[in-house]
Amino acid sequence: MKPLNMVVCIKPVPDERFWDKIRLDPKTGTLRRKGIPIELGSVEKSALEAALRIREARGGKVTVMSMGPPGTEEILEWGIVLGADEGVLLSDIAFAGADTWATAYALAEGIKKLGGADLIFFGNESLDGSTGQVGPQVAEFLDIPHVTHVSELDLVAEDTVRAKFHIEFGFIDVEVKMPVVLAVEKEINEPRVPSIWGAVWVQDRRIDCWTADDMGVDKSKIGLLGSPTRVSDVKTIELKRKGEMLSGEPSDIAKQLFQKLRAEKVLPEA
Ligand SMILES: Cc1cc2nc3c(=O)[nH]c(=O)nc-3n(C[C@H](O)[C@H](O)[C@H](O)COP(=O)(O)OP(=O)(O)OC[C@H]3O[C@@H](n4cnc5c(N)ncnc54)[C@H](O)[C@@H]3O)c2cc1C
């Protein structure tokens, strides 16, 4: 069977341990992320793991790709330490301010420049923006099918995968021919942890950095200019709730709670 060419799109997301340090810029409405370390998000680790398991079963190549500012190489290196064969960073000031559509266009062009792929993996939704739009939009730009919410994946034939995906009240199984975009749920697998071998492996691997000119993209479709959506307003939610601890025996606490909820008219009078 033919070895598979796979691309895993990974987004640099703020390190979860520093989330309380992220602030909104009230003037621009953008997030102030300066000084916040980035990491490979957990759902992207699962997407990478799914690709690595297929490579182990069938052979082939796994490329990790990201669009982001300089410094994003760090998460591509992590992808390689975990087992990817190579990394590609799409980085250019012209990509800045991209909404999901312009991000997807750039990623799709990056994938085309690689020569296409049989399987293109995404997280179902990123840890921070969480729109879940980028994977399906890349599929649209490449004019190939996509499956989202993927929680199980098998190769069933030379050119076909079976994907089980989540719906509100259950699951649906589909068989789909390659090339296909697969947006996976975090629960699809338990990602491997980096090994010492990974630190050796990364030494001989390449991370290419492509600018908009390298890719020959249509500049009216990238960055802020190429973004059909605009953030019109953003707000920081200020919680005005007060916390109150009740003490006593459980039955006492329950009584006090009922009285308070009644006093606040959350519960009707007895
Ligand atoms: C109007 C507008 C302006 C914006 N301006 C900026 C800005 O100036 N700076 C900025 O940092 N962000 C900006 N953003 C946010 C940026 O568009 C999103 O971060 C990006 O499109 C991904 O969206 P998401 O997080 O909802 O991804 P989702 O669709 O939830 O992500 C799903 C999966 O897609 C893949 N993916 C997503 N993004 C990337 C990526 N960049 N590279 C590789 N794979 C990826 C990952 O596998 C991820 O798990 C802007 C958004 C809007 C709407």
PDBQT file of the ligand as one rigid body, heavy atoms in Angstrom, charges set to zero:
ROOT
HETATM    1  C1  LIG A 301     -11.273  39.825  12.663  1.00  0.00    +0.000 C 
HETATM    2  C2  LIG A 301     -10.243  38.973  13.296  1.00  0.00    +0.000 A 
HETATM    3  C3  LIG A 301      -8.970  39.495  13.461  1.00  0.00    +0.000 A 
HETATM    4  C4  LIG A 301      -7.990  38.719  14.053  1.00  0.00    +0.000 A 
HETATM    5  N1  LIG A 301      -6.749  39.233  14.239  1.00  0.00    +0.000 NA
HETATM    6  C5  LIG A 301      -5.791  38.515  14.842  1.00  0.00    +0.000 A 
HETATM    7  C6  LIG A 301      -4.485  39.035  15.071  1.00  0.00    +0.000 A 
HETATM    8  O1  LIG A 301      -4.187  40.185  14.745  1.00  0.00    +0.000 OA
HETATM    9  N2  LIG A 301      -3.548  38.233  15.668  1.00  0.00    +0.000 N 
HETATM   10  C7  LIG A 301      -3.867  36.958  16.046  1.00  0.00    +0.000 A 
HETATM   11  O2  LIG A 301      -3.006  36.269  16.599  1.00  0.00    +0.000 OA
HETATM   12  N3  LIG A 301      -5.080  36.434  15.842  1.00  0.00    +0.000 NA
HETATM   13  C8  LIG A 301      -6.050  37.187  15.263  1.00  0.00    +0.000 A 
HETATM   14  N4  LIG A 301      -7.298  36.662  15.086  1.00  0.00    +0.000 N 
HETATM   15  C9  LIG A 301      -7.528  35.298  15.507  1.00  0.00    +0.000 C 
HETATM   16  C10 LIG A 301      -7.155  34.342  14.385  1.00  0.00    +0.000 C 
HETATM   17  O3  LIG A 301      -7.913  34.580  13.256  1.00  0.00    +0.000 OA
HETATM   18  C11 LIG A 301      -7.421  32.950  14.899  1.00  0.00    +0.000 C 
HETATM   19  O4  LIG A 301      -6.535  32.732  15.956  1.00  0.00    +0.000 OA
HETATM   20  C12 LIG A 301      -7.188  31.869  13.858  1.00  0.00    +0.000 C 
HETATM   21  O5  LIG A 301      -7.888  32.114  12.683  1.00  0.00    +0.000 OA
HETATM   22  C13 LIG A 301      -7.617  30.530  14.384  1.00  0.00    +0.000 C 
HETATM   23  O6  LIG A 301      -8.958  30.584  14.813  1.00  0.00    +0.000 OA
HETATM   24  P1  LIG A 301      -9.444  29.641  15.978  1.00  0.00    +0.000 P 
HETATM   25  O7  LIG A 301      -8.531  29.783  17.127  1.00  0.00    +0.000 OA
HETATM   26  O8  LIG A 301     -10.891  29.906  16.185  1.00  0.00    +0.000 OA
HETATM   27  O9  LIG A 301      -9.195  28.220  15.338  1.00  0.00    +0.000 OA
HETATM   28  P2  LIG A 301     -10.114  26.929  15.261  1.00  0.00    +0.000 P 
HETATM   29  O10 LIG A 301     -10.843  26.930  13.973  1.00  0.00    +0.000 OA
HETATM   30  O11 LIG A 301     -10.900  26.733  16.513  1.00  0.00    +0.000 OA
HETATM   31  O12 LIG A 301      -8.920  25.894  15.214  1.00  0.00    +0.000 OA
HETATM   32  C14 LIG A 301      -9.089  24.554  14.810  1.00  0.00    +0.000 C 
HETATM   33  C15 LIG A 301      -7.749  24.000  14.438  1.00  0.00    +0.000 C 
HETATM   34  O13 LIG A 301      -7.230  24.681  13.297  1.00  0.00    +0.000 OA
HETATM   35  C16 LIG A 301      -5.803  24.679  13.348  1.00  0.00    +0.000 C 
HETATM   36  N5  LIG A 301      -5.316  26.060  13.347  1.00  0.00    +0.000 N 
HETATM   37  C17 LIG A 301      -5.957  27.178  13.756  1.00  0.00    +0.000 A 
HETATM   38  N6  LIG A 301      -5.163  28.256  13.600  1.00  0.00    +0.000 NA
HETATM   39  C18 LIG A 301      -3.998  27.806  13.089  1.00  0.00    +0.000 A 
HETATM   40  C19 LIG A 301      -2.766  28.412  12.744  1.00  0.00    +0.000 A 
HETATM   41  N7  LIG A 301      -2.564  29.741  12.892  1.00  0.00    +0.000 N 
HETATM   42  N8  LIG A 301      -1.778  27.641  12.253  1.00  0.00    +0.000 NA
HETATM   43  C20 LIG A 301      -1.954  26.297  12.107  1.00  0.00    +0.000 A 
HETATM   44  N9  LIG A 301      -3.073  25.668  12.433  1.00  0.00    +0.000 NA
HETATM   45  C21 LIG A 301      -4.093  26.406  12.922  1.00  0.00    +0.000 A 
HETATM   46  C22 LIG A 301      -5.419  23.922  14.623  1.00  0.00    +0.000 C 
HETATM   47  O14 LIG A 301      -5.280  22.558  14.303  1.00  0.00    +0.000 OA
HETATM   48  C23 LIG A 301      -6.654  24.122  15.493  1.00  0.00    +0.000 C 
HETATM   49  O15 LIG A 301      -6.781  23.141  16.501  1.00  0.00    +0.000 OA
HETATM   50  C24 LIG A 301      -8.298  37.416  14.505  1.00  0.00    +0.000 A 
HETATM   51  C25 LIG A 301      -9.598  36.900  14.335  1.00  0.00    +0.000 A 
HETATM   52  C26 LIG A 301     -10.562  37.685  13.749  1.00  0.00    +0.000 A 
HETATM   53  C27 LIG A 301     -11.952  37.099  13.603  1.00  0.00    +0.000 C 
ENDROOT
TORSDOF 0
